[in-house]
Amino acid sequence: MERQPDGSVVQRGHARIQVEAGWLGAEFAQLLAGSNAKIELTDDFITAAWRKLCFNSAGALSALTMKPAGVLRDEALGNVAMGIVAECVAVGRAVGAHLEDGLGQQVLDGYRAQPADSINSMLADRMAGRPMEIDARNGVIVHKGELHGIDTPLNRMAVALLQADEGYPCP
């Protein structure tokens, strides 16, 4: 799902949403019954949330470069994305997520498989001059990393650069 600068949303395929198993998750799934959303109940929501965060964290590079997903087809930026994800994996594991070793490559392959013009919500927000989800994406990796003694220099840099830019009009 891509939020466009004008506030509209482009859904490229079916939405997949993982929610915690239990009565609240089941009720949420019922709200979206009959829609194009595929709701999956999971007993390991921590892992599901951190896996999703691994994908979202690399998206900061699109917001930083002001370019859609195709920018991660570049070799150097692909390596940076894998480093951002490696930090997220380390922190996620420290908080109890069960994340596989090859997740960084999976994330990069996922971005490279998307249409080159795919725009994530952080880039759409930056382009439109809206507040970005900096703390909910890369910021949480930095904060939780600090709590667990894990250094997160790439995510820290992404947060600093995005926060420095927030509030300034885009070219």
BADREN-554026 format. One record per residue: x, y, z of N, C-alpha, C, O, CB in turn; residue in one letter. Coordinates in steps of 0.05 Angstrom, whole numbers, padded with zeros to 5 digits, always signed. Glycine has a CB too. Layout:
% residues N
XYZXYZXYZXYZXYZa/...
//
This chain:
% residues 171
+00017-00023+00000+00000+00000+00000+00018+00025+00000+00037+00026+00016-00019+00000+00024m/+00012+00043-00018+00028+00068-00020+00010+00092-00016-00009+00096-00030+00042+00069-00047e/+00017+00108+00004+00003+00133+00007+00016+00153-00011+00040+00157-00011+00003+00143+00037r/+00000+00166-00028+00010+00185-00047+00012+00213-00035-00001+00219-00014-00008+00186-00072q/+00028+00231-00047+00031+00258-00036+00005+00273-00033+00002+00290-00016+00049+00274-00053p/-00015+00266-00050-00041+00280-00048-00059+00268-00027-00082+00277-00023-00055+00279-00075d/-00050+00247-00013-00066+00235+00009-00081+00210+00000-00091+00195+00017-00085+00254+00020g/-00082+00205-00026-00095+00180-00036-00077+00156-00031-00053+00160-00024-00102+00183-00066s/-00088+00133-00034-00073+00108-00029-00074+00090-00053-00096+00086-00065-00084+00093-00004v/-00052+00079-00061-00050+00060-00083-00044+00033-00070-00024+00030-00056-00029+00067-00104v/-00062+00014-00075-00058-00014-00064-00049-00031-00087-00065-00037-00105-00084-00025-00050q/-00024-00040-00087-00014-00058-00108-00016-00087-00098+00004-00097-00087+00016-00050-00115r/-00038-00099-00102-00042-00126-00093-00058-00127-00068-00070-00107-00060-00015-00140-00089g/-00058-00150-00055-00074-00154-00030-00058-00144-00006-00034-00148-00005-00081-00183-00027h/-00072-00132+00012-00060-00124+00037-00057-00148+00055-00075-00165+00056-00076-00101+00052a/-00035-00151+00069-00030-00173+00087-00025-00161+00115-00006-00145+00118-00006-00191+00078r/-00042-00167+00134-00039-00156+00160-00037-00178+00181-00054-00196+00181-00064-00137+00167i/-00017-00177+00197-00014-00197+00219-00022-00184+00245-00013-00162+00251+00015-00208+00220q/-00039-00197+00260-00048-00187+00286-00045-00210+00306-00044-00233+00299-00077-00178+00284v/-00043-00202+00331-00039-00221+00352-00064-00238+00355-00087-00229+00355-00033-00206+00379e/-00059-00264+00358-00081-00283+00362-00095-00277+00388-00083-00267+00407-00070-00313+00362a/-00120-00283+00389-00137-00277+00413-00162-00264+00404-00167-00260+00380-00122-00259+00433g/-00179-00258+00423-00205-00248+00416-00204-00220+00403-00220-00215+00385-00222-00246+00441w/-00185-00203+00411-00183-00176+00398-00174-00179+00369-00185-00166+00352-00164-00159+00414l/-00155-00197+00364-00145-00201+00337-00168-00213+00320-00171-00205+00297-00122-00220+00337g/-00183-00231+00331-00205-00243+00316-00226-00222+00309-00237-00222+00287-00217-00267+00332a/-00232-00205+00328-00252-00184+00323-00242-00164+00302-00257-00155+00285-00258-00168+00349e/-00216-00158+00303-00205-00140+00283-00207-00153+00255-00215-00140+00236-00175-00134+00289f/-00201-00179+00254-00202-00193+00228-00231-00192+00217-00235-00190+00193-00193-00223+00232a/-00251-00194+00235-00279-00193+00227-00286-00166+00214-00302-00164+00196-00297-00199+00250q/-00273-00145+00225-00279-00118+00214-00271-00117+00184-00284-00102+00169-00263-00097+00230l/-00251-00132+00176-00241-00130+00149-00250-00154+00132-00241-00158+00109-00211-00128+00149l/-00268-00170+00142-00278-00193+00127-00291-00184+00102-00307-00165+00102-00298-00210+00144a/-00285-00197+00080-00296-00190+00054-00280-00169+00039-00287-00162+00016-00324-00181+00058g/-00260-00158+00051-00243-00138+00038-00220-00152+00023-00218-00177+00024-00232-00117+00058s/-00203-00137+00011-00179-00148-00002-00156-00153+00018-00135-00161+00010-00169-00129-00024n/-00161-00148+00043-00141-00152+00063-00140-00181+00072-00161-00193+00078-00145-00133+00087a/-00116-00192+00074-00113-00219+00084-00103-00216+00113-00081-00206+00118-00093-00236+00067k/-00119-00224+00132-00113-00221+00160-00102-00248+00170-00115-00269+00167-00138-00212+00177i/-00078-00247+00183-00067-00271+00194-00064-00267+00224-00053-00247+00233-00039-00277+00181e/-00074-00286+00239-00070-00286+00268-00044-00300+00275-00038-00321+00264-00095-00299+00283l/-00029-00289+00293-00003-00301+00300+00000-00302+00330-00009-00285+00345+00020-00285+00288t/+00012-00324+00339+00018-00327+00368+00044-00314+00375+00051-00311+00399+00019-00357+00375d/+00060-00305+00355+00086-00292+00360+00086-00264+00347+00099-00259+00327+00109-00310+00349d/+00070-00247+00359+00067-00220+00348+00093-00204+00349+00098-00187+00332+00045-00205+00362f/+00110-00209+00369+00135-00194+00372+00152-00200+00347+00163-00181+00335+00151-00203+00397i/+00154-00225+00339+00169-00232+00315+00157-00219+00290+00171-00208+00274+00171-00262+00311t/+00130-00221+00288+00117-00209+00264+00122-00179+00263+00127-00168+00241+00087-00215+00266a/+00120-00165+00286+00124-00136+00286+00152-00129+00279+00157-00110+00264+00116-00125+00313a/+00172-00143+00290+00200-00137+00284+00207-00144+00256+00224-00131+00243+00218-00151+00304w/+00196-00165+00245+00201-00172+00216+00191-00149+00199+00205-00141+00180+00187-00199+00209r/+00167-00140+00204+00156-00117+00189+00173-00092+00192+00178-00077+00173+00127-00111+00198k/+00183-00088+00217+00200-00065+00222+00226-00067+00206+00237-00047+00197+00207-00063+00252l/+00236-00091+00202+00261-00095+00186+00255-00084+00157+00272-00071+00146+00269-00125+00185c/+00232-00091+00146+00226-00081+00119+00222-00051+00120+00232-00037+00102+00200-00094+00109f/+00208-00040+00140+00203-00012+00141+00228+00004+00146+00231+00027+00135+00183-00006+00163n/+00247-00006+00161+00271+00009+00168+00287+00016+00143+00298+00038+00141+00288-00007+00188s/+00290-00003+00125+00305+00002+00100+00292+00023+00083+00305+00036+00067+00308-00024+00085a/+00266+00027+00086+00251+00047+00071+00260+00075+00077+00254+00094+00062+00222+00044+00076g/+00274+00079+00099+00284+00106+00105+00303+00116+00083+00305+00140+00079+00299+00106+00132a/+00316+00098+00069+00334+00106+00048+00319+00120+00025+00329+00138+00012+00349+00082+00037l/+00294+00111+00019+00278+00125-00001+00272+00153+00009+00273+00172-00007+00252+00109-00007s/+00264+00156+00034+00258+00182+00044+00282+00200+00045+00281+00224+00039+00246+00180+00073a/+00305+00189+00051+00330+00205+00052+00339+00214+00024+00348+00236+00020+00352+00189+00065l/+00336+00196+00004+00345+00203-00023+00323+00216-00040+00328+00227-00062+00354+00178-00037t/+00298+00216-00029+00275+00227-00043+00270+00212-00069+00262+00223-00090+00279+00257-00049m/+00275+00185-00068+00271+00169-00092+00255+00144-00084+00257+00134-00061+00298+00160-00104k/+00239+00134-00102+00223+00110-00097+00240+00085-00094+00264+00086-00095+00202+00106-00119p/+00226+00062-00090+00239+00037-00083+00262+00029-00102+00280+00015-00094+00219+00015-00083a/+00260+00037-00127+00281+00030-00146+00309+00039-00138+00329+00028-00148+00274+00042-00173g/+00311+00058-00120+00337+00068-00111+00353+00045-00098+00377+00046-00098+00333+00091-00092v/+00339+00026-00086+00353+00004-00072+00363-00017-00092+00375-00037-00083+00334-00009-00052l/+00360-00013-00117+00373-00030-00137+00402-00023-00140+00418-00038-00151+00358-00029-00164r/+00410+00001-00131+00437+00009-00131+00453-00008-00111+00444-00012-00089+00440+00040-00124d/+00477-00017-00119+00493-00035-00103+00501-00022-00076+00497-00035-00055+00518-00043-00118e/+00511+00002-00077+00519+00015-00052+00496+00020-00032+00499+00014-00009+00533+00042-00058a/+00473+00029-00043+00450+00034-00025+00439+00007-00016+00428+00005+00006+00429+00050-00039l/+00441-00014-00032+00432-00040-00023+00448-00050+00000+00437-00061+00019+00435-00060-00046g/+00474-00044+00000+00491-00052+00023+00484-00036+00048+00484-00047+00070+00520-00047+00016n/+00477-00011+00045+00469+00005+00068+00443-00005+00079+00439-00007+00103+00466+00035+00060v/+00424-00012+00061+00398-00023+00069+00403-00048+00086+00390-00052+00106+00380-00028+00045a/+00420-00065+00076+00426-00090+00091+00438-00085+00118+00432-00099+00138+00444-00109+00075m/+00454-00064+00120+00465-00056+00146+00444-00046+00165+00444-00052+00189+00487-00035+00143g/+00425-00029+00155+00403-00019+00171+00386-00043+00181+00379-00043+00205+00385+00000+00154i/+00381-00062+00164+00365-00085+00172+00380-00102+00192+00368-00113+00211+00357-00102+00147v/+00407-00106+00188+00422-00122+00207+00421-00110+00235+00419-00125+00255+00452-00123+00198a/+00421-00083+00238+00418-00071+00264+00390-00077+00275+00387-00082+00299+00423-00040+00262e/+00370-00075+00258+00342-00081+00267+00340-00110+00276+00327-00115+00297+00322-00075+00245c/+00352-00128+00262+00351-00156+00269+00364-00161+00297+00353-00175+00314+00365-00174+00248v/+00387-00148+00301+00401-00151+00327+00384-00141+00350+00383-00154+00371+00428-00136+00326a/+00372-00118+00346+00356-00107+00367+00330-00123+00371+00322-00129+00393+00348-00077+00361v/+00318-00131+00349+00294-00148+00351+00299-00173+00366+00282-00182+00382+00284-00154+00323g/+00321-00186+00360+00328-00211+00375+00332-00205+00405+00324-00222+00422+00353-00223+00363r/+00343-00182+00411+00347-00175+00439+00321-00172+00454+00320-00176+00479+00364-00149+00441a/+00300-00164+00440+00274-00160+00453+00256-00185+00451+00233-00185+00459+00260-00136+00442v/+00267-00206+00439+00252-00231+00438+00241-00240+00412+00227-00261+00410+00230-00230+00457g/+00247-00226+00390+00237-00234+00364+00255-00256+00353+00279-00257+00358+00237-00210+00344a/+00243-00274+00339+00257-00297+00326+00261-00290+00296+00244-00297+00280+00242-00324+00330h/+00283-00277+00290+00288-00267+00263+00311-00284+00251+00332-00288+00263+00295-00237+00263l/+00306-00293+00226+00326-00309+00213+00350-00294+00203+00349-00269+00199+00313-00323+00189e/+00372-00308+00199+00397-00296+00191+00396-00282+00164+00408-00261+00160+00419-00316+00191d/+00381-00293+00145+00381-00282+00118+00360-00260+00114+00353-00254+00091+00376-00304+00099g/+00349-00249+00135+00328-00229+00132+00336-00204+00117+00320-00193+00102+00317-00221+00160l/+00361-00195+00121+00370-00172+00107+00368-00175+00076+00360-00157+00062+00399-00165+00115g/+00377-00198+00067+00376-00204+00038+00347-00206+00029+00340-00197+00007+00391-00230+00031q/+00330-00218+00046+00301-00220+00039+00289-00192+00036+00274-00187+00017+00286-00236+00060q/+00296-00174+00054+00286-00147+00052+00295-00134+00027+00279-00122+00012+00295-00130+00077v/+00321-00136+00021+00332-00123-00003+00319-00135-00028+00312-00120-00046+00362-00126-00004l/+00317-00161-00029+00304-00174-00052+00275-00165-00055+00265-00161-00077+00305-00205-00049d/+00261-00162-00032+00233-00152-00033+00231-00124-00045+00214-00119-00061+00222-00152-00005g/+00249-00106-00037+00249-00079-00048+00255-00080-00078+00243-00065-00093+00268-00061-00033y/+00275-00096-00085+00283-00097-00113+00262-00110-00131+00261-00106-00155+00309-00113-00116r/+00244-00126-00119+00222-00139-00134+00198-00120-00138+00182-00125-00156+00213-00164-00120a/+00197-00100-00122+00175-00081-00125+00178-00065-00150+00200-00062-00161+00174-00061-00100q/+00156-00053-00160+00159-00035-00183+00178-00012-00174+00176-00002-00152+00131-00023-00192p/+00195-00004-00192+00216+00016-00186+00204+00042-00176+00217+00058-00162+00233+00021-00210a/+00179+00048-00183+00166+00073-00176+00150+00071-00150+00135+00090-00144+00149+00083-00198d/+00152+00049-00136+00137+00046-00110+00146+00066-00090+00170+00070-00086+00140+00017-00099s/+00127+00079-00077+00133+00100-00057+00123+00090-00030+00099+00085-00027+00120+00127-00065i/+00141+00089-00011+00132+00081+00016+00120+00105+00031+00123+00128+00021+00156+00069+00033n/+00108+00100+00053+00093+00122+00067+00112+00143+00078+00105+00167+00079+00077+00110+00090s/+00136+00135+00085+00155+00155+00096+00163+00175+00074+00165+00199+00078+00180+00142+00108m/+00169+00164+00050+00176+00182+00027+00152+00199+00020+00155+00223+00014+00185+00165+00003l/+00128+00187+00019+00104+00202+00012+00100+00225+00032+00093+00247+00024+00079+00184+00011a/+00104+00219+00057+00101+00240+00078+00121+00262+00074+00115+00286+00076+00103+00228+00106d/+00146+00255+00069+00167+00275+00065+00161+00292+00041+00164+00316+00042+00195+00262+00063r/+00153+00279+00019+00147+00294-00005+00124+00314-00001+00124+00336-00013+00140+00275-00028m/+00105+00306+00015+00082+00323+00020+00086+00343+00043+00068+00359+00049+00058+00306+00026a/+00109+00342+00056+00115+00360+00078+00100+00352+00104+00097+00369+00122+00107+00387+00071g/+00091+00327+00106+00077+00318+00130+00098+00306+00149+00120+00299+00141+00056+00296+00123r/+00090+00304+00175+00108+00291+00194+00113+00262+00186+00094+00248+00177+00096+00292+00223p/+00137+00253+00189+00144+00225+00182+00144+00207+00207+00144+00217+00229+00172+00224+00169m/+00142+00182+00202+00142+00162+00223+00170+00154+00233+00177+00131+00235+00126+00136+00214e/+00186+00174+00238+00214+00169+00244+00217+00153+00270+00232+00133+00270+00229+00196+00247i/+00203+00161+00291+00206+00146+00316+00195+00118+00315+00205+00100+00327+00192+00162+00338d/+00173+00114+00300+00160+00088+00298+00176+00069+00280+00171+00045+00282+00132+00091+00288a/+00194+00079+00264+00209+00062+00246+00238+00060+00257+00244+00043+00273+00208+00072+00217r/+00255+00077+00247+00283+00075+00254+00289+00085+00283+00308+00075+00295+00300+00092+00235n/+00273+00103+00293+00277+00113+00320+00274+00091+00341+00290+00090+00360+00258+00135+00326g/+00255+00073+00338+00251+00052+00358+00274+00033+00358+00281+00022+00379+00225+00037+00353v/+00287+00029+00335+00311+00012+00334+00333+00024+00350+00347+00011+00365+00320+00007+00304i/+00337+00050+00347+00358+00064+00362+00352+00063+00392+00369+00057+00408+00360+00094+00353v/+00327+00070+00400+00320+00071+00428+00322+00043+00442+00334+00041+00463+00292+00082+00432h/+00311+00023+00429+00313-00004+00440+00341-00014+00440+00350-00029+00457+00294-00024+00425k/+00357-00007+00419+00385-00014+00418+00400-00003+00442+00416-00017+00454+00397-00004+00392g/+00395+00022+00449+00408+00034+00472+00401+00019+00498+00419+00014+00514+00399+00064+00475e/+00376+00011+00500+00368-00004+00524+00382-00031+00527+00386-00040+00549+00338-00008+00524l/+00389-00042+00504+00401-00069+00504+00431-00068+00498+00444-00089+00494+00388-00087+00485h/+00443-00044+00498+00472-00042+00493+00480-00049+00465+00503-00059+00461+00487-00059+00513g/+00463-00045+00445+00469-00052+00417+00472-00026+00402+00454-00009+00402+00446-00069+00405i/+00495-00023+00389+00500+00001+00374+00485+00000+00347+00484-00021+00334+00531+00004+00368d/+00473+00022+00340+00457+00024+00315+00464+00049+00299+00447+00066+00295+00426+00024+00322t/+00489+00050+00290+00498+00075+00277+00484+00082+00251+00479+00106+00246+00527+00073+00271p/+00476+00063+00235+00462+00069+00210+00434+00080+00215+00425+00099+00203+00461+00045+00192l/+00420+00067+00233+00393+00076+00240+00394+00103+00255+00377+00120+00251+00378+00056+00258n/+00414+00107+00272+00418+00132+00286+00423+00155+00266+00411+00177+00268+00442+00130+00306r/+00439+00149+00245+00444+00170+00225+00418+00176+00209+00412+00199+00204+00466+00160+00206m/+00403+00155+00202+00378+00159+00187+00359+00177+00203+00347+00195+00193+00365+00132+00180a/+00357+00171+00229+00339+00186+00247+00348+00215+00248+00332+00234+00245+00339+00174+00275v/+00374+00220+00252+00385+00247+00254+00380+00263+00228+00372+00286+00229+00415+00246+00261a/+00385+00250+00205+00382+00264+00180+00352+00270+00174+00345+00292+00165+00394+00248+00157l/+00335+00251+00180+00306+00255+00175+00295+00276+00194+00279+00293+00186+00291+00229+00178l/+00304+00275+00220+00294+00295+00239+00304+00323+00232+00290+00343+00236+00303+00287+00267q/+00328+00325+00222+00339+00351+00214+00324+00363+00191+00321+00387+00189+00369+00348+00207a/+00314+00346+00174+00299+00355+00150+00270+00360+00156+00257+00376+00142+00302+00335+00128d/+00259+00346+00176+00230+00348+00181+00222+00377+00186+00235+00392+00202+00222+00331+00205e/+00201+00385+00173+00192+00413+00176+00202+00432+00155+00192+00454+00152+00199+00423+00203g/+00222+00423+00140+00233+00440+00118+00219+00432+00092+00214+00409+00088+00264+00437+00116y/+00212+00451+00076+00199+00444+00050+00218+00428+00033+00242+00433+00032+00190+00470+00036p/+00206+00410+00018+00222+00393+00000+00225+00408-00027+00208+00423-00035+00208+00366-00005c/+00248+00402-00040+00252+00416-00066+00232+00407-00087+00233+00417-00110+00280+00410-00076p/
//
